[in-house]
Amino acid sequence: MKVKYGFQSALRAMRAHKSRSLLTILGITIGILSIIMVMSLGKGAEGLILSQIQGLGSKSIIISPGRQPKGLTDPSILDSLSNQSLTDRDLILLSKKSNVPDAVDTMPIVVGVATASRENQNYRLTIIGATQLISKIYDIQPSLGNFFTDDDVRGRNSVVVIGSKVEEKLFGSTPALGQQIRIKGRNFRVIGILPKKGQLSFINFDETVAMPHTTAQQYIFGAKYFHHIVVQVDSEQNIPQAVKDINITLRNSHGITDPAKDDFYLQTQAEITSMVSTITNVLTLFLGSIAAISLIVGGIGIMNIMLVSVTERTREIGLRKALGATDSNILSQFLIESVMLTAVGGLAGILLGATFSLLVSVILTKILGVNWAFNLSLSAIILGLGVAGLIGLVFGLYPARRASLKSPIEALRYE
């Protein structure tokens, strides 16, 4: 009954000062809205990145040159791009069953950017050099024409498979199959056109030209090394053994006896997924902490308004105490009012945060052409409500205690 009276009293106070109550809960609403959006968009970004990583399949091992970066700011990331430690010799050794028994496919990759031209049209695009296994590993097939063959790789033939946007930019409505484009002063014949595919494992195939890796090495990059080697294993259970075999093979090939001096590093899908999850969780936590600062500001606003309310209702407090209300009755009355204010603000923040997150997800999906999924977990909703209630308790406690300690005689004399 006492709790029911507390709720009724709080509702009456909120109705009596609608504008003030609305402005009071605004800070809480903005704070909860920010936290919900950060958590929702953070999960959406994490899901998008993980889907890109998993585009290579769960049975892939990626070998990169150089020392494994320890973070996004590690200078070894730049070193990895120019490191020449992965060569044809490594590719041949890794392709042998005697060295890596569980490997079923091994594909070198060279990648970079260049400008392609046709007549008076120029377009800056991504170039990826690989073998015909690119079709299998990335699960892509040309909508017109074919991918290059092993003969094209061995012969360093000047043939390319172009993405849908490259076709649009360089050829417009003119048929592109069998035509030529020019890259770094050399003509390349278009033998295949990819359908609209979008982002896949960090490569936007719509804006990409694929060609034999030998052709890209000789005519585009002027390099005799690889940027990556992808090894596909026959089953996920054999990945740990394949990792050991690859390490042994490359260390023997490079004359390395101390693993600490490896000039290459391996990444499995599980490791990359774990690393990305850690990074996105830390970023979400960091941004959520910044957003939480607005909650403190909102809490201070709640405390200020509750102190004003206690002052305005001094005679009411005195009258209630004169009629038998105890200190705890007065304390709970003002605490309930404070928590109700923050709870309403929290609910409004959750609804607005979910709505804005959904809108942002739809807009990003349309603008970026990626599948940015809307993600709002139950834990985020519970956290939002819990934090709002806690803010109400913490910042409402001091005004409620001041109200409960008032003398009934002095309170009744107050004007």
Salt bridges, closest charged atoms under 4 A:
GLU46 OE1 - LYS43 NZ 3.78
ASP74 OD1 - ARG67 NH2 3.64
ASP90 OD2 - HIS254 NE2 2.98
ASP105 OD2 - LYS136 NZ 2.52
GLU119 OE1 - ARG118 NH1 3.69
ASP151 OD1 - ARG154 NH2 2.52
GLU207 OE2 - LYS165 NZ 3.40
ASP262 OD2 - ARG251 NH2 2.75
ASP263 OD1 - HIS254 ND1 2.68
GLU312 OE1 - HIS17 NE2 3.95
GLU312 OE2 - ARG20 NH1 3.24
GLU316 OE1 - ARG313 NE 3.17
ASP327 OD1 - LYS321 NZ 2.64
GLU337 OE1 - ARG313 NH1 2.80
